């Protein structure tokens, strides 16, 4: 917990972290259901992965519990999206294409 | 600045915030250059916008400067992506379609 943070601050942080984390779930669902990730940017999700890793380091260094919790789950979801981008992100090709 | 945070912690937070913020730039660029946002999830970017707004509130409440700075810019980029999703995210249609 951040020194000086109020319990209400932590509640806001936990809700914020939950939202910016679960936000990736519908994107995952969309890629799986459409089997298409062509419009997804490698760079966006790659840079986001490096950034989330550093937020995790920052959260651990400052004991910011919501930041730590959010970024552990975010990193797992980003990894799945990157795998699916690799799987479904290529240019569309017909059967045999 | 978070009480008890070291200058090196703030440096990590600033780099982390910069990365998770600029990550949205290549996604914006991809949507603009391909004029397609079909694979982008409304839900992801909508939930992300609500979450970033709450992170901003949390950052202001706890004086977490990197969190404040990152989320102000992130919200602007998310707004642009949502506009472009609205513009280019519909099902593909040929000329006149």
N, CA and C atoms of all chains as a GROMACS GRO file, in nm:
protein
  582
    1UNK      N    1   0.085  -0.120   0.000
    1UNK     CA    2   0.000   0.000   0.000
    1UNK      C    3   0.088   0.124   0.000
    2UNK      N    4   0.052   0.222  -0.080
    2UNK     CA    5   0.131   0.344  -0.088
    2UNK      C    6   0.120   0.420   0.043
    3UNK      N    7   0.235   0.463   0.103
    3UNK     CA    8   0.229   0.538   0.228
    3UNK      C    9   0.145   0.664   0.207
    4UNK      N   10   0.051   0.689   0.297
    4UNK     CA   11  -0.033   0.808   0.286
    4UNK      C   12  -0.158   0.787   0.203
    5UNK      N   13  -0.167   0.673   0.133
    5UNK     CA   14  -0.287   0.648   0.053
    5UNK      C   15  -0.404   0.615   0.145
    6UNK      N   16  -0.520   0.668   0.114
    6UNK     CA   17  -0.640   0.639   0.190
    6UNK      C   18  -0.701   0.508   0.142
    7UNK      N   19  -0.779   0.440   0.227
    7UNK     CA   20  -0.847   0.318   0.181
    7UNK      C   21  -0.932   0.344   0.056
    8UNK      N   22  -0.995   0.463   0.051
    8UNK     CA   23  -1.078   0.493  -0.067
    8UNK      C   24  -0.993   0.506  -0.193
    9UNK      N   25  -0.869   0.559  -0.177
    9UNK     CA   26  -0.778   0.566  -0.292
    9UNK      C   27  -0.749   0.426  -0.345
   10UNK      N   28  -0.725   0.334  -0.251
   10UNK     CA   29  -0.694   0.199  -0.295
   10UNK      C   30  -0.813   0.135  -0.365
   11UNK      N   31  -0.934   0.167  -0.318
   11UNK     CA   32  -1.054   0.113  -0.384
   11UNK      C   33  -1.062   0.162  -0.528
   12UNK      N   34  -1.034   0.293  -0.549
   12UNK     CA   35  -1.036   0.348  -0.685
   12UNK      C   36  -0.930   0.280  -0.770
   13UNK      N   37  -0.812   0.263  -0.713
   13UNK     CA   38  -0.703   0.199  -0.786
   13UNK      C   39  -0.736   0.056  -0.824
   14UNK      N   40  -0.803  -0.014  -0.732
   14UNK     CA   41  -0.838  -0.154  -0.761
   14UNK      C   42  -0.942  -0.162  -0.873
   15UNK      N   43  -1.041  -0.073  -0.869
   15UNK     CA   44  -1.141  -0.072  -0.977
   15UNK      C   45  -1.074  -0.033  -1.109
   16UNK      N   46  -0.989   0.071  -1.106
   16UNK     CA   47  -0.919   0.115  -1.226
   16UNK      C   48  -0.835   0.001  -1.285
   17UNK      N   49  -0.760  -0.065  -1.199
   17UNK     CA   50  -0.674  -0.175  -1.244
   17UNK      C   51  -0.754  -0.292  -1.298
   18UNK      N   52  -0.868  -0.317  -1.235
   18UNK     CA   53  -0.956  -0.425  -1.283
   18UNK      C   54  -1.006  -0.393  -1.424
   19UNK      N   55  -1.047  -0.267  -1.445
   19UNK     CA   56  -1.101  -0.229  -1.576
   19UNK      C   57  -0.993  -0.230  -1.686
   20UNK      N   58  -0.876  -0.169  -1.658
   20UNK     CA   59  -0.774  -0.164  -1.764
   20UNK      C   60  -0.712  -0.303  -1.786
   21UNK      N   61  -0.742  -0.396  -1.696
   21UNK     CA   62  -0.696  -0.534  -1.715
   21UNK      C   63  -0.799  -0.616  -1.792
   22UNK      N   64  -0.926  -0.612  -1.746
   22UNK     CA   65  -1.028  -0.693  -1.814
   22UNK      C   66  -1.062  -0.637  -1.952
   23UNK      N   67  -1.020  -0.514  -1.979
   23UNK     CA   68  -1.043  -0.455  -2.112
   23UNK      C   69  -0.988  -0.545  -2.222
   24UNK      N   70  -0.879  -0.617  -2.194
   24UNK     CA   71  -0.818  -0.702  -2.296
   24UNK      C   72  -0.900  -0.829  -2.323
   25UNK      N   73  -0.989  -0.865  -2.231
   25UNK     CA   74  -1.066  -0.989  -2.248
   25UNK      C   75  -1.158  -0.983  -2.370
   26UNK      N   76  -1.240  -0.876  -2.388
   26UNK     CA   77  -1.324  -0.872  -2.509
   26UNK      C   78  -1.242  -0.868  -2.639
   27UNK      N   79  -1.119  -0.810  -2.633
   27UNK     CA   80  -1.036  -0.811  -2.753
   27UNK      C   81  -0.991  -0.954  -2.785
   28UNK      N   82  -0.952  -1.026  -2.682
   28UNK     CA   83  -0.918  -1.168  -2.697
   28UNK      C   84  -1.037  -1.245  -2.756
   29UNK      N   85  -1.156  -1.221  -2.698
   29UNK     CA   86  -1.277  -1.291  -2.742
   29UNK      C   87  -1.306  -1.260  -2.888
   30UNK      N   88  -1.288  -1.133  -2.926
   30UNK     CA   89  -1.316  -1.095  -3.065
   30UNK      C   90  -1.223  -1.165  -3.163
   31UNK      N   91  -1.094  -1.171  -3.126
   31UNK     CA   92  -0.997  -1.236  -3.214
   31UNK      C   93  -1.031  -1.385  -3.228
   32UNK      N   94  -1.064  -1.449  -3.116
   32UNK     CA   95  -1.096  -1.592  -3.119
   32UNK      C   96  -1.222  -1.617  -3.201
   33UNK      N   97  -1.326  -1.533  -3.180
   33UNK     CA   98  -1.454  -1.560  -3.246
   33UNK      C   99  -1.450  -1.527  -3.395
   34UNK      N  100  -1.374  -1.424  -3.434
   34UNK     CA  101  -1.365  -1.390  -3.577
   34UNK      C  102  -1.247  -1.460  -3.645
   35UNK      N  103  -1.159  -1.517  -3.566
   35UNK     CA  104  -1.034  -1.575  -3.617
   35UNK      C  105  -0.958  -1.476  -3.705
   36UNK      N  106  -0.964  -1.352  -3.665
   36UNK     CA  107  -0.894  -1.247  -3.740
   36UNK      C  108  -0.832  -1.146  -3.645
   37UNK      N  109  -0.705  -1.115  -3.670
   37UNK     CA  110  -0.638  -1.013  -3.589
   37UNK      C  111  -0.559  -0.920  -3.680
   38UNK      N  112  -0.605  -0.911  -3.805
   38UNK     CA  113  -0.531  -0.835  -3.905
   38UNK      C  114  -0.516  -0.688  -3.867
   39UNK      N  115  -0.621  -0.630  -3.806
   39UNK     CA  116  -0.618  -0.487  -3.773
   39UNK      C  117  -0.546  -0.457  -3.643
   40UNK      N  118  -0.505  -0.564  -3.573
   40UNK     CA  119  -0.434  -0.546  -3.447
   40UNK      C  120  -0.288  -0.512  -3.477
   41UNK      N  121  -0.235  -0.413  -3.404
   41UNK     CA  122  -0.098  -0.370  -3.426
   41UNK      C  123   0.000  -0.449  -3.339
   42UNK      N  124   0.097  -0.518  -3.406
   42UNK     CA  125   0.206  -0.583  -3.333
   42UNK      C  126   0.274  -0.483  -3.240
   43UNK      N  127   0.302  -0.366  -3.294
   43UNK     CA  128   0.376  -0.265  -3.218
   43UNK      C  129   0.299  -0.224  -3.094
   44UNK      N  130   0.165  -0.204  -3.109
   44UNK     CA  131   0.088  -0.164  -2.991
   44UNK      C  132   0.102  -0.268  -2.880
   45UNK      N  133   0.076  -0.394  -2.914
   45UNK     CA  134   0.072  -0.494  -2.807
   45UNK      C  135   0.213  -0.533  -2.760
   46UNK      N  136   0.312  -0.518  -2.847
   46UNK     CA  137   0.449  -0.542  -2.806
   46UNK      C  138   0.499  -0.435  -2.709
   47UNK      N  139   0.477  -0.309  -2.746
   47UNK     CA  140   0.520  -0.198  -2.659
   47UNK      C  141   0.443  -0.204  -2.527
   48UNK      N  142   0.312  -0.237  -2.537
   48UNK     CA  143   0.229  -0.247  -2.416
   48UNK      C  144   0.284  -0.353  -2.321
   49UNK      N  145   0.336  -0.463  -2.377
   49UNK     CA  146   0.391  -0.570  -2.294
   49UNK      C  147   0.516  -0.523  -2.219
   50UNK      N  148   0.604  -0.452  -2.290
   50UNK     CA  149   0.724  -0.399  -2.223
   50UNK      C  150   0.683  -0.298  -2.116
   51UNK      N  151   0.585  -0.213  -2.149
   51UNK     CA  152   0.539  -0.112  -2.053
   51UNK      C  153   0.475  -0.173  -1.930
   52UNK      N  154   0.392  -0.275  -1.950
   52UNK     CA  155   0.326  -0.340  -1.836
   52UNK      C  156   0.429  -0.407  -1.746
   53UNK      N  157   0.535  -0.462  -1.807
   53UNK     CA  158   0.643  -0.522  -1.729
   53UNK      C  159   0.709  -0.417  -1.640
   54UNK      N  160   0.733  -0.299  -1.697
   54UNK     CA  161   0.795  -0.192  -1.618
   54UNK      C  162   0.700  -0.138  -1.511
   55UNK      N  163   0.567  -0.132  -1.542
   55UNK     CA  164   0.471  -0.092  -1.438
   55UNK      C  165   0.474  -0.191  -1.322
   56UNK      N  166   0.492  -0.318  -1.354
   56UNK     CA  167   0.500  -0.420  -1.249
   56UNK      C  168   0.623  -0.394  -1.162
   57UNK      N  169   0.736  -0.364  -1.226
   57UNK     CA  170   0.859  -0.333  -1.151
   57UNK      C  171   0.837  -0.210  -1.063
   58UNK      N  172   0.773  -0.108  -1.122
   58UNK     CA  173   0.746   0.016  -1.047
   58UNK      C  174   0.653  -0.011  -0.928
   59UNK      N  175   0.549  -0.092  -0.954
   59UNK     CA  176   0.454  -0.124  -0.847
   59UNK      C  177   0.521  -0.199  -0.733
   60UNK      N  178   0.610  -0.292  -0.767
   60UNK     CA  179   0.683  -0.366  -0.664
   60UNK      C  180   0.776  -0.273  -0.586
   61UNK      N  181   0.839  -0.178  -0.657
   61UNK     CA  182   0.933  -0.087  -0.591
   61UNK      C  183   0.862   0.010  -0.497
   62UNK      N  184   0.738   0.048  -0.531
   62UNK     CA  185   0.668   0.146  -0.450
   62UNK      C  186   0.556   0.084  -0.367
   63UNK      N  187   0.546  -0.049  -0.370
   63UNK     CA  188   0.440  -0.121  -0.296
   63UNK      C  189   0.300  -0.075  -0.336
   64UNK      N  190   0.281  -0.046  -0.463
   64UNK     CA  191   0.149  -0.003  -0.511
   64UNK      C  192   0.072  -0.129  -0.553
   65UNK      N  193  -0.002  -0.180  -0.456
   65UNK     CA  194  -0.068  -0.311  -0.474
   65UNK      C  195  -0.159  -0.317  -0.597
   66UNK      N  196  -0.244  -0.215  -0.623
   66UNK     CA  197  -0.331  -0.226  -0.740
   66UNK      C  198  -0.251  -0.234  -0.870
   67UNK      N  199  -0.139  -0.162  -0.875
   67UNK     CA  200  -0.055  -0.162  -0.996
   67UNK      C  201   0.008  -0.299  -1.016
   68UNK      N  202   0.053  -0.360  -0.907
   68UNK     CA  203   0.113  -0.493  -0.915
   68UNK      C  204   0.010  -0.595  -0.965
   69UNK      N  205  -0.106  -0.597  -0.898
   69UNK     CA  206  -0.208  -0.696  -0.932
   69UNK      C  207  -0.255  -0.681  -1.076
   70UNK      N  208  -0.281  -0.555  -1.115
   70UNK     CA  209  -0.333  -0.530  -1.249
   70UNK      C  210  -0.234  -0.576  -1.356
   71UNK      N  211  -0.106  -0.549  -1.334
   71UNK     CA  212  -0.010  -0.575  -1.441
   71UNK      C  213   0.030  -0.722  -1.454
   72UNK      N  214   0.018  -0.797  -1.346
   72UNK     CA  215   0.042  -0.941  -1.357
   72UNK      C  216  -0.062  -1.005  -1.450
   73UNK      N  217  -0.189  -0.970  -1.427
   73UNK     CA  218  -0.295  -1.028  -1.511
   73UNK      C  219  -0.288  -0.972  -1.653
   74UNK      N  220  -0.261  -0.840  -1.663
   74UNK     CA  221  -0.250  -0.777  -1.796
   74UNK      C  222  -0.144  -0.847  -1.880
   75UNK      N  223  -0.030  -0.878  -1.820
   75UNK     CA  224   0.078  -0.943  -1.895
   75UNK      C  225   0.035  -1.079  -1.948
   76UNK      N  226  -0.045  -1.153  -1.869
   76UNK     CA  227  -0.093  -1.283  -1.915
   76UNK      C  228  -0.186  -1.265  -2.035
   77UNK      N  229  -0.276  -1.166  -2.028
   77UNK     CA  230  -0.370  -1.142  -2.137
   77UNK      C  231  -0.299  -1.092  -2.263
   78UNK      N  232  -0.199  -1.005  -2.244
   78UNK     CA  233  -0.122  -0.955  -2.358
   78UNK      C  234  -0.048  -1.069  -2.427
   79UNK      N  235   0.005  -1.161  -2.348
   79UNK     CA  236   0.075  -1.276  -2.407
   79UNK      C  237  -0.019  -1.357  -2.495
   80UNK      N  238  -0.142  -1.378  -2.447
   80UNK     CA  239  -0.240  -1.453  -2.527
   80UNK      C  240  -0.275  -1.378  -2.656
   81UNK      N  241  -0.293  -1.246  -2.646
   81UNK     CA  242  -0.326  -1.167  -2.766
   81UNK      C  243  -0.212  -1.173  -2.867
   82UNK      N  244  -0.088  -1.167  -2.819
   82UNK     CA  245   0.027  -1.174  -2.910
   82UNK      C  246   0.033  -1.310  -2.980
   83UNK      N  247   0.001  -1.416  -2.906
   83UNK     CA  248  -0.001  -1.550  -2.967
   83UNK      C  249  -0.110  -1.556  -3.075
   84UNK      N  250  -0.227  -1.500  -3.043
   84UNK     CA  251  -0.338  -1.503  -3.139
   84UNK      C  252  -0.312  -1.412  -3.259
   85UNK      N  253  -0.243  -1.300  -3.236
   85UNK     CA  254  -0.204  -1.214  -3.348
   85UNK      C  255  -0.112  -1.290  -3.442
   86UNK      N  256  -0.022  -1.365  -3.383
   86UNK     CA  257   0.071  -1.445  -3.464
   86UNK      C  258  -0.007  -1.550  -3.542
   87UNK      N  259  -0.110  -1.606  -3.476
   87UNK     CA  260  -0.189  -1.714  -3.537
   87UNK      C  261  -0.286  -1.662  -3.644
   88UNK      N  262  -0.352  -1.550  -3.616
   88UNK     CA  263  -0.462  -1.503  -3.701
   88UNK      C  264  -0.436  -1.369  -3.768
   89UNK      N  265  -0.319  -1.314  -3.747
   89UNK     CA  266  -0.296  -1.176  -3.794
   89UNK      C  267  -0.242  -1.164  -3.934
   90UNK      N  268  -0.218  -1.279  -3.997
   90UNK     CA  269  -0.162  -1.272  -4.131
   90UNK      C  270  -0.267  -1.228  -4.231
   91UNK      N  271  -0.221  -1.191  -4.349
   91UNK     CA  272  -0.316  -1.151  -4.452
   91UNK      C  273  -0.411  -1.266  -4.480
   92UNK      N  274  -0.536  -1.228  -4.505
   92UNK     CA  275  -0.638  -1.329  -4.531
   92UNK      C  276  -0.599  -1.413  -4.653
   93UNK      N  277  -0.622  -1.539  -4.643
   93UNK     CA  278  -0.594  -1.628  -4.755
   93UNK      C  279  -0.704  -1.733  -4.759
   94UNK      N  280  -0.747  -1.767  -4.875
   94UNK     CA  281  -0.850  -1.868  -4.889
   94UNK      C  282  -0.794  -2.004  -4.856
   95UNK      N  283  -0.878  -2.107  -4.859
   95UNK     CA  284  -0.831  -2.243  -4.837
   95UNK      C  285  -0.717  -2.274  -4.934
   96UNK      N  286  -0.610  -2.321  -4.881
   96UNK     CA  287  -0.494  -2.352  -4.964
   96UNK      C  288  -0.408  -2.231  -4.993
   97UNK      N  289  -0.454  -2.112  -4.950
   97UNK     CA  290  -0.381  -1.990  -4.984
   97UNK      C  291  -0.275  -1.958  -4.881
   98UNK      N  292   0.459   1.329  -0.613
   98UNK     CA  293   0.550   1.214  -0.595
   98UNK      C  294   0.503   1.130  -0.477
   99UNK      N  295   0.505   1.001  -0.495
   99UNK     CA  296   0.459   0.913  -0.389
   99UNK      C  297   0.555   0.920  -0.270
  100UNK      N  298   0.501   0.941  -0.147
  100UNK     CA  299   0.590   0.946  -0.030
  100UNK      C  300   0.670   0.817  -0.019
  101UNK      N  301   0.799   0.831  -0.002
  101UNK     CA  302   0.883   0.713   0.013
  101UNK      C  303   0.938   0.660  -0.118
  102UNK      N  304   0.886   0.710  -0.230
  102UNK     CA  305   0.936   0.662  -0.359
  102UNK      C  306   1.075   0.719  -0.384
  103UNK      N  307   1.162   0.639  -0.438
  103UNK     CA  308   1.296   0.683  -0.472
  103UNK      C  309   1.294   0.750  -0.609
  104UNK      N  310   1.392   0.838  -0.636
  104UNK     CA  311   1.400   0.897  -0.770
  104UNK      C  312   1.407   0.790  -0.879
  105UNK      N  313   1.476   0.679  -0.850
  105UNK     CA  314   1.486   0.573  -0.952
  105UNK      C  315   1.350   0.509  -0.977
  106UNK      N  316   1.267   0.500  -0.870
  106UNK     CA  317   1.132   0.447  -0.888
  106UNK      C  318   1.053   0.535  -0.984
  107UNK      N  319   1.065   0.666  -0.965
  107UNK     CA  320   0.992   0.757  -1.053
  107UNK      C  321   1.040   0.745  -1.196
  108UNK      N  322   1.171   0.723  -1.213
  108UNK     CA  323   1.222   0.706  -1.349
  108UNK      C  324   1.160   0.583  -1.415
  109UNK      N  325   1.151   0.473  -1.339
  109UNK     CA  326   1.089   0.351  -1.394
  109UNK      C  327   0.943   0.378  -1.428
  110UNK      N  328   0.874   0.446  -1.337
  110UNK     CA  329   0.732   0.477  -1.361
  110UNK      C  330   0.713   0.564  -1.483
  111UNK      N  331   0.804   0.659  -1.503
  111UNK     CA  332   0.792   0.749  -1.618
  111UNK      C  333   0.814   0.673  -1.748
  112UNK      N  334   0.915   0.584  -1.750
  112UNK     CA  335   0.939   0.504  -1.870
  112UNK      C  336   0.820   0.410  -1.894
  113UNK      N  337   0.771   0.346  -1.787
  113UNK     CA  338   0.656   0.255  -1.800
  113UNK      C  339   0.534   0.330  -1.855
  114UNK      N  340   0.507   0.446  -1.798
  114UNK     CA  341   0.392   0.525  -1.842
  114UNK      C  342   0.407   0.572  -1.985
  115UNK      N  343   0.530   0.606  -2.022
  115UNK     CA  344   0.555   0.649  -2.160
  115UNK      C  345   0.527   0.535  -2.257
  116UNK      N  346   0.573   0.414  -2.222
  116UNK     CA  347   0.554   0.299  -2.311
  116UNK      C  348   0.406   0.259  -2.322
  117UNK      N  349   0.336   0.246  -2.207
  117UNK     CA  350   0.196   0.202  -2.215
  117UNK      C  351   0.107   0.313  -2.274
  118UNK      N  352   0.163   0.432  -2.286
  118UNK     CA  353   0.089   0.541  -2.351
  118UNK      C  354   0.116   0.544  -2.501
  119UNK      N  355   0.245   0.544  -2.539
  119UNK     CA  356   0.277   0.552  -2.682
  119UNK      C  357   0.242   0.423  -2.753
  120UNK      N  358   0.215   0.316  -2.678
  120UNK     CA  359   0.175   0.190  -2.741
  120UNK      C  360   0.052   0.209  -2.831
  121UNK      N  361  -0.034   0.304  -2.795
  121UNK     CA  362  -0.156   0.324  -2.874
  121UNK      C  363  -0.128   0.396  -3.007
  122UNK      N  364  -0.011   0.460  -3.019
  122UNK     CA  365   0.020   0.535  -3.140
  122UNK      C  366   0.031   0.445  -3.264
  123UNK      N  367   0.108   0.333  -3.258
  123UNK     CA  368   0.112   0.246  -3.377
  123UNK      C  369  -0.024   0.185  -3.410
  124UNK      N  370  -0.110   0.164  -3.308
  124UNK     CA  371  -0.244   0.113  -3.339
  124UNK      C  372  -0.325   0.218  -3.416
  125UNK      N  373  -0.315   0.342  -3.371
  125UNK     CA  374  -0.378   0.453  -3.444
  125UNK      C  375  -0.325   0.458  -3.588
  126UNK      N  376  -0.193   0.451  -3.602
  126UNK     CA  377  -0.131   0.459  -3.734
  126UNK      C  378  -0.179   0.346  -3.824
  127UNK      N  379  -0.190   0.225  -3.765
  127UNK     CA  380  -0.234   0.111  -3.845
  127UNK      C  381  -0.377   0.130  -3.895
  128UNK      N  382  -0.464   0.179  -3.806
  128UNK     CA  383  -0.603   0.200  -3.846
  128UNK      C  384  -0.611   0.304  -3.957
  129UNK      N  385  -0.534   0.413  -3.943
  129UNK     CA  386  -0.538   0.520  -4.043
  129UNK      C  387  -0.484   0.470  -4.176
  130UNK      N  388  -0.373   0.395  -4.172
  130UNK     CA  389  -0.308   0.356  -4.298
  130UNK      C  390  -0.384   0.245  -4.369
  131UNK      N  391  -0.448   0.156  -4.294
  131UNK     CA  392  -0.525   0.049  -4.359
  131UNK      C  393  -0.672   0.087  -4.376
  132UNK      N  394  -0.712   0.195  -4.312
  132UNK     CA  395  -0.854   0.236  -4.310
  132UNK      C  396  -0.943   0.120  -4.268
  133UNK      N  397  -0.895   0.042  -4.174
  133UNK     CA  398  -0.972  -0.071  -4.124
  133UNK      C  399  -0.954  -0.086  -3.975
  134UNK      N  400  -1.064  -0.101  -3.903
  134UNK     CA  401  -1.058  -0.124  -3.759
  134UNK      C  402  -1.154  -0.235  -3.721
  135UNK      N  403  -1.180  -0.322  -3.819
  135UNK     CA  404  -1.280  -0.425  -3.798
  135UNK      C  405  -1.245  -0.519  -3.682
  136UNK      N  406  -1.115  -0.551  -3.670
  136UNK     CA  407  -1.073  -0.647  -3.567
  136UNK      C  408  -1.057  -0.584  -3.429
  137UNK      N  409  -1.072  -0.452  -3.423
  137UNK     CA  410  -1.060  -0.379  -3.295
  137UNK      C  411  -1.189  -0.396  -3.217
  138UNK      N  412  -1.175  -0.426  -3.088
  138UNK     CA  413  -1.293  -0.447  -3.003
  138UNK      C  414  -1.342  -0.315  -2.941
  139UNK      N  415  -1.468  -0.279  -2.971
  139UNK     CA  416  -1.531  -0.165  -2.902
  139UNK      C  417  -1.518  -0.180  -2.752
  140UNK      N  418  -1.549  -0.300  -2.704
  140UNK     CA  419  -1.550  -0.324  -2.560
  140UNK      C  420  -1.412  -0.301  -2.500
  141UNK      N  421  -1.307  -0.351  -2.569
  141UNK     CA  422  -1.173  -0.330  -2.513
  141UNK      C  423  -1.145  -0.182  -2.494
  142UNK      N  424  -1.164  -0.105  -2.601
  142UNK     CA  425  -1.122   0.035  -2.594
  142UNK      C  426  -1.219   0.120  -2.510
  143UNK      N  427  -1.345   0.077  -2.503
  143UNK     CA  428  -1.440   0.145  -2.416
  143UNK      C  429  -1.409   0.123  -2.269
  144UNK      N  430  -1.387  -0.003  -2.233
  144UNK     CA  431  -1.354  -0.034  -2.094
  144UNK      C  432  -1.220   0.030  -2.055
  145UNK      N  433  -1.125   0.026  -2.152
  145UNK     CA  434  -0.994   0.087  -2.127
  145UNK      C  435  -1.008   0.237  -2.097
  146UNK      N  436  -1.099   0.303  -2.166
  146UNK     CA  437  -1.121   0.446  -2.145
  146UNK      C  438  -1.175   0.474  -2.005
  147UNK      N  439  -1.271   0.395  -1.961
  147UNK     CA  440  -1.325   0.411  -1.824
  147UNK      C  441  -1.214   0.383  -1.722
  148UNK      N  442  -1.136   0.278  -1.748
  148UNK     CA  443  -1.027   0.242  -1.656
  148UNK      C  444  -0.920   0.350  -1.649
  149UNK      N  445  -0.882   0.405  -1.764
  149UNK     CA  446  -0.779   0.510  -1.765
  149UNK      C  447  -0.828   0.634  -1.691
  150UNK      N  448  -0.959   0.662  -1.703
  150UNK     CA  449  -1.016   0.776  -1.630
  150UNK      C  450  -1.004   0.754  -1.479
  151UNK      N  451  -1.031   0.631  -1.435
  151UNK     CA  452  -1.018   0.602  -1.291
  151UNK      C  453  -0.873   0.601  -1.245
  152UNK      N  454  -0.779   0.554  -1.333
  152UNK     CA  455  -0.637   0.563  -1.296
  152UNK      C  456  -0.597   0.708  -1.277
  153UNK      N  457  -0.650   0.796  -1.362
  153UNK     CA  458  -0.620   0.939  -1.349
  153UNK      C  459  -0.670   0.990  -1.214
  154UNK      N  460  -0.792   0.952  -1.177
  154UNK     CA  461  -0.847   0.992  -1.047
  154UNK      C  462  -0.758   0.939  -0.934
  155UNK      N  463  -0.717   0.813  -0.948
  155UNK     CA  464  -0.632   0.751  -0.846
  155UNK      C  465  -0.497   0.822  -0.838
  156UNK      N  466  -0.440   0.853  -0.954
  156UNK     CA  467  -0.311   0.922  -0.958
  156UNK      C  468  -0.318   1.058  -0.891
  157UNK      N  469  -0.427   1.130  -0.918
  157UNK     CA  470  -0.445   1.261  -0.856
  157UNK      C  471  -0.461   1.248  -0.705
  158UNK      N  472  -0.535   1.144  -0.662
  158UNK     CA  473  -0.560   1.125  -0.518
  158UNK      C  474  -0.432   1.088  -0.443
  159UNK      N  475  -0.342   1.015  -0.510
  159UNK     CA  476  -0.221   0.968  -0.441
  159UNK      C  477  -0.096   1.044  -0.485
  160UNK      N  478  -0.114   1.148  -0.568
  160UNK     CA  479  -0.001   1.226  -0.620
  160UNK      C  480   0.101   1.140  -0.694
  161UNK      N  481   0.053   1.041  -0.767
  161UNK     CA  482   0.143   0.955  -0.844
  161UNK      C  483   0.162   1.018  -0.982
  162UNK      N  484   0.265   1.100  -0.993
  162UNK     CA  485   0.286   1.182  -1.112
  162UNK      C  486   0.291   1.101  -1.242
  163UNK      N  487   0.367   0.988  -1.245
  163UNK     CA  488   0.373   0.914  -1.372
  163UNK      C  489   0.235   0.863  -1.414
  164UNK      N  490   0.153   0.824  -1.315
  164UNK     CA  491   0.020   0.771  -1.345
  164UNK      C  492  -0.069   0.882  -1.402
  165UNK      N  493  -0.058   1.001  -1.344
  165UNK     CA  494  -0.136   1.116  -1.392
  165UNK      C  495  -0.098   1.148  -1.536
  166UNK      N  496   0.032   1.167  -1.560
  166UNK     CA  497   0.079   1.208  -1.692
  166UNK      C  498   0.043   1.105  -1.798
  167UNK      N  499   0.066   0.976  -1.766
  167UNK     CA  500   0.041   0.870  -1.863
  167UNK      C  501  -0.106   0.866  -1.902
  168UNK      N  502  -0.194   0.880  -1.804
  168UNK     CA  503  -0.336   0.860  -1.832
  168UNK      C  504  -0.402   0.977  -1.903
  169UNK      N  505  -0.348   1.097  -1.886
  169UNK     CA  506  -0.401   1.211  -1.961
  169UNK      C  507  -0.379   1.189  -2.111
  170UNK      N  508  -0.256   1.152  -2.145
  170UNK     CA  509  -0.224   1.130  -2.287
  170UNK      C  510  -0.296   1.006  -2.340
  171UNK      N  511  -0.299   0.900  -2.258
  171UNK     CA  512  -0.367   0.776  -2.299
  171UNK      C  513  -0.513   0.803  -2.333
  172UNK      N  514  -0.580   0.884  -2.252
  172UNK     CA  515  -0.721   0.913  -2.277
  172UNK      C  516  -0.740   0.984  -2.412
  173UNK      N  517  -0.648   1.073  -2.447
  173UNK     CA  518  -0.658   1.142  -2.576
  173UNK      C  519  -0.642   1.043  -2.691
  174UNK      N  520  -0.544   0.952  -2.679
  174UNK     CA  521  -0.521   0.853  -2.784
  174UNK      C  522  -0.638   0.755  -2.794
  175UNK      N  523  -0.694   0.714  -2.680
  175UNK     CA  524  -0.809   0.623  -2.680
  175UNK      C  525  -0.928   0.689  -2.748
  176UNK      N  526  -0.946   0.819  -2.724
  176UNK     CA  527  -1.058   0.890  -2.787
  176UNK      C  528  -1.043   0.887  -2.939
  177UNK      N  529  -0.920   0.908  -2.988
  177UNK     CA  530  -0.896   0.904  -3.132
  177UNK      C  531  -0.922   0.765  -3.189
  178UNK      N  532  -0.878   0.662  -3.118
  178UNK     CA  533  -0.900   0.524  -3.166
  178UNK      C  534  -1.049   0.493  -3.171
  179UNK      N  535  -1.124   0.539  -3.070
  179UNK     CA  536  -1.268   0.513  -3.070
  179UNK      C  537  -1.336   0.584  -3.187
  180UNK      N  538  -1.291   0.706  -3.219
  180UNK     CA  539  -1.348   0.778  -3.334
  180UNK      C  540  -1.317   0.701  -3.463
  181UNK      N  541  -1.193   0.653  -3.475
  181UNK     CA  542  -1.154   0.580  -3.596
  181UNK      C  543  -1.223   0.444  -3.604
  182UNK      N  544  -1.246   0.380  -3.491
  182UNK     CA  545  -1.322   0.254  -3.490
  182UNK      C  546  -1.464   0.279  -3.541
  183UNK      N  547  -1.522   0.388  -3.499
  183UNK     CA  548  -1.656   0.426  -3.545
  183UNK      C  549  -1.653   0.452  -3.696
  184UNK      N  550  -1.543   0.514  -3.742
  184UNK     CA  551  -1.532   0.550  -3.884
  184UNK      C  552  -1.500   0.429  -3.973
  185UNK      N  553  -1.409   0.345  -3.927
  185UNK     CA  554  -1.355   0.237  -4.013
  185UNK      C  555  -1.386   0.098  -3.964
  186UNK      N  556  -1.463   0.086  -3.857
  186UNK     CA  557  -1.480  -0.045  -3.796
  186UNK      C  558  -1.597  -0.125  -3.847
  187UNK      N  559  -1.672  -0.067  -3.939
  187UNK     CA  560  -1.790  -0.139  -3.987
  187UNK      C  561  -1.748  -0.252  -4.079
  188UNK      N  562  -1.844  -0.339  -4.106
  188UNK     CA  563  -1.814  -0.450  -4.196
  188UNK      C  564  -1.771  -0.395  -4.331
  189UNK      N  565  -1.675  -0.466  -4.390
  189UNK     CA  566  -1.625  -0.423  -4.520
  189UNK      C  567  -1.737  -0.418  -4.622
  190UNK      N  568  -1.734  -0.317  -4.704
  190UNK     CA  569  -1.834  -0.305  -4.810
  190UNK      C  570  -1.763  -0.249  -4.933
  191UNK      N  571  -1.797  -0.298  -5.046
  191UNK     CA  572  -1.737  -0.249  -5.169
  191UNK      C  573  -1.788  -0.110  -5.200
  192UNK      N  574  -1.736  -0.050  -5.307
  192UNK     CA  575  -1.784   0.082  -5.348
  192UNK      C  576  -1.937   0.078  -5.364
  193UNK      N  577  -2.002   0.172  -5.301
  193UNK     CA  578  -2.147   0.176  -5.307
  193UNK      C  579  -2.214   0.082  -5.209
  194UNK      N  580  -2.132   0.002  -5.139
  194UNK     CA  581  -2.192  -0.097  -5.049
  194UNK      C  582  -2.214  -0.041  -4.910
   0.00000   0.00000   0.00000
